[in-house]
Each structure stands twice: as C-alpha cells, then as structure tokens.
C-alpha cells in the first residue's frame, strides 16, 4: 500500500493571504470587508468576539506574555483581562434614524402644541370665551402648518409627503400619522383662516353670501370641532412613531412616551394660550397647562428611571442637559401658572416657561434616542438580560415539573 498522496506545496506567492509562518498576513481583527486574501469568519479570532471580550488568539498571547504554566506564573494568578465591551468588529448595531435636527424635534413640539390648542379652542367656542377661542385656533392652525413645513423639509422633497398618502396601513404608525396630520392641518388651518378673514374690513362690511359664510359662527365652530377631533391623536401619535423604531431608548419606554408627549403638548398649548389671552378668559388654558405639566413630569420620570441601562442616555451628554433644563422650566412654569396665572405678567412668564420646557423635552428625547442607537451596549446588554431571564424561567419551570 502506498501512503497518502499530498498535493504540491503551496508557496507564499501562490497564496498572498499567508505569511511565511502560515499565519494570515493581515490582522485577524480587521473587518471582513477590509481584508484582502482568504481571511473570513472561520479565521481564528474572527466573527463576533468583541462583545464577549478579546479573541481566543489574543487571550492566548496574553497568557504566554504574562507567564502561565510555560512562563512560571503561580497557580491562581489571573491570566485573562476584563472583557472589553464592543460590538461586532466595534461597529454600530442599530442604524440611527435619518431624521434631522432641528426639523423633527420642532415638528414634534409644534404638532403637540397645535393638537392641544385645537381642543382648547373648540371648548372655548362653546363656553363664551371668544378671545381664548381665537388665540387657541390661531396657535393650532399656525403650529400645524409650520409642523408640516418642517416635516417636508426633513423629507427633502415636497412630493414625498404626498407619496405617504398613497397607501393607508393601519399597522404602520407612520401611515396612520400621515392621515392624522393631513386632516388636522386642513381643519385647523381653515379655522384659523376664518378667524383672520372675519377681521378683514371688506369681509366684515359686505353683505354678500361669501362674506356672510366666512363670518358664520356655525361654520367656524363646525370646522374647529373637526380639527379638535384629531387634536388628541396629533399630540400622541409621534410618540408611538418613535417607539415603533428599533432605537433602544425610544422603543423600551414605548408605554410611557405617549403620556410624555401628550402631557408636554398640553402644557405647551395651554402655556402659549395663556401668553396671548386675557387672564379673565384664560382659566381653561391655565388648568390644562398645569395638568399637562404634571403628567409630563411623572411620565418622564418613569422613562428616565424604569428601564435600566436604556434609560442612561436620558441622563448624560447633550440629552441629559436638555432634559434637566426642560424639567426645571416645566416645573417652574406649572407652579407659576397655578400661583401667579391670574396676573398678566405671571401668566406670560409661566406660559413661556411651559412652552420652553415642552420644546426642550422634545429635543432631549430625540437626542437621547439618537445617542442610544450609536452605542451597541444599549442593544446587547438588554438582549442578554432578556436571554438570561428566559433561561432562568425555563430552568425554574423544568425544576417545578420534575
């Protein structure tokens, strides 16, 4: 019998991926798409390793460098260093949202303020508060149109907004939100226009049917109520939209974010209405602002503290600074509205603080989410915690069954 047959020896020139020692010439820690030659996931040390610590090859080198049994180190001496947490090849795991600043945070703020203001305006129409009704409707219409403008600017081309209306998908918050924003903007813009046109001298002094229709209180109330019907969903749907993404600090607190955004919108809409309405008619706006501020503060506290490591981005960096300022403005504005809201200067100062706190909250939440998407630990650590919890539950169930 003859021995096993071997093919011709492969030289370094024929295999440029190998050095003279047979070890891959390129670094095994280089990303796959940056390695020439034949290196791949099967290469020693390749694949997912950084999230659990250094590769086996590096650990072996460290053992030999530190001594180990070959170098005469004492038994019991540590030979492996602490794990260096990173992601797969040190890369970001979750893709960050492509939304831009300040377009999207301003869209979130203006939409919330407009939604609550539309409800205040409709209520004021039926409670004999014409000044509050006019102010709230103008805030709602102006905020809605401005929010659409910021959204279109973020999309890049106006026709993209129209394309969003081609299909209605009940399971998509973005699709549902498009069909909330469109009629809301149309109705609140029309209500604001009726208020403004009704003050034009040519319309006020004309007896034609068109001027009479514009001055009609019934028409204004009907359109205002139609806009208010979309006001609540308008203030809350953007929170559902954020929570529906894979961004960790938006997705995990998805049950609390709608309360944060609704309360924040109520505080902003009530605060802005306080600023521009005489104090004798601004009572509902003051109450709405105080209630909204309280809801926002309580819900935001849960977002910041109830989700473990995923809540960390709300406390650090630019997002942490913005949210601390937001909390101070909102709390101070709420106390001012409750104590000093009956005075003109107190109402103005409190309303400005409440609106500023609402805007800062939107910017802070947006920045926290973007920061969490860029750091892989906010993805991997919660995943491992859930896996460990499932394993523990399975073990307990198996033990109980036995």
DATAZI-V970854 format. One record per pair of residues at least 24 apart in sequence whose C-alpha atoms are under 6 Angstrom apart, sorted by the first residue. I is the first residue (numbers start at 0). J is the second residue. D is the distance in whole Angstrom. If there is no record, write none. Layout:
BEGIN
i=I j=J d=D
i=I j=J d=D
END
This chain:
BEGIN
i=47 j=87 d=5
i=49 j=85 d=5
i=49 j=86 d=6
i=50 j=84 d=5
i=50 j=85 d=5
i=50 j=86 d=5
i=52 j=82 d=4
i=52 j=83 d=5
i=86 j=375 d=6
i=91 j=373 d=6
i=91 j=375 d=6
i=92 j=375 d=6
i=93 j=372 d=6
i=95 j=372 d=5
i=102 j=149 d=5
i=102 j=153 d=6
i=104 j=361 d=6
i=104 j=362 d=5
i=106 j=146 d=5
i=106 j=149 d=6
i=108 j=358 d=6
i=109 j=142 d=5
i=109 j=146 d=6
i=110 j=143 d=6
i=110 j=146 d=6
i=111 j=234 d=4
i=111 j=264 d=4
i=112 j=264 d=5
i=112 j=267 d=5
i=112 j=268 d=4
i=113 j=139 d=4
i=113 j=142 d=5
i=113 j=143 d=6
i=114 j=230 d=4
i=114 j=231 d=6
i=114 j=233 d=5
i=114 j=234 d=5
i=115 j=230 d=6
i=115 j=265 d=5
i=115 j=268 d=5
i=116 j=268 d=5
i=117 j=227 d=5
i=118 j=227 d=5
i=121 j=223 d=6
i=121 j=224 d=6
i=128 j=280 d=6
i=131 j=276 d=6
i=135 j=272 d=6
i=136 j=191 d=5
i=137 j=191 d=5
i=139 j=187 d=6
i=140 j=187 d=5
i=140 j=188 d=4
i=140 j=191 d=5
i=143 j=184 d=5
i=172 j=240 d=5
i=183 j=226 d=5
i=183 j=229 d=6
i=186 j=222 d=6
i=186 j=226 d=5
i=187 j=226 d=5
i=190 j=219 d=6
i=190 j=223 d=6
i=234 j=261 d=5
i=235 j=260 d=6
i=235 j=261 d=5
i=246 j=372 d=5
i=248 j=309 d=5
i=248 j=368 d=5
i=248 j=371 d=6
i=249 j=368 d=6
i=252 j=302 d=6
i=255 j=298 d=6
i=259 j=295 d=5
i=259 j=298 d=5
i=259 j=299 d=6
i=262 j=291 d=4
i=262 j=292 d=6
i=262 j=294 d=5
i=262 j=295 d=5
i=263 j=295 d=5
i=263 j=357 d=5
i=265 j=291 d=5
i=266 j=291 d=5
i=266 j=292 d=5
i=266 j=353 d=6
i=267 j=353 d=6
i=267 j=354 d=4
i=267 j=357 d=6
i=270 j=350 d=4
i=270 j=353 d=6
i=270 j=354 d=6
i=271 j=350 d=6
i=273 j=346 d=6
i=273 j=350 d=6
i=274 j=347 d=4
i=274 j=350 d=6
i=278 j=341 d=6
i=289 j=333 d=5
i=309 j=377 d=6
i=312 j=367 d=5
i=313 j=367 d=5
i=318 j=363 d=4
i=318 j=366 d=5
i=318 j=367 d=5
i=321 j=359 d=6
i=321 j=363 d=5
i=322 j=360 d=6
i=322 j=363 d=5
i=325 j=356 d=4
i=325 j=359 d=5
i=325 j=360 d=5
i=328 j=352 d=5
i=328 j=356 d=5
i=329 j=353 d=5
i=329 j=356 d=5
END
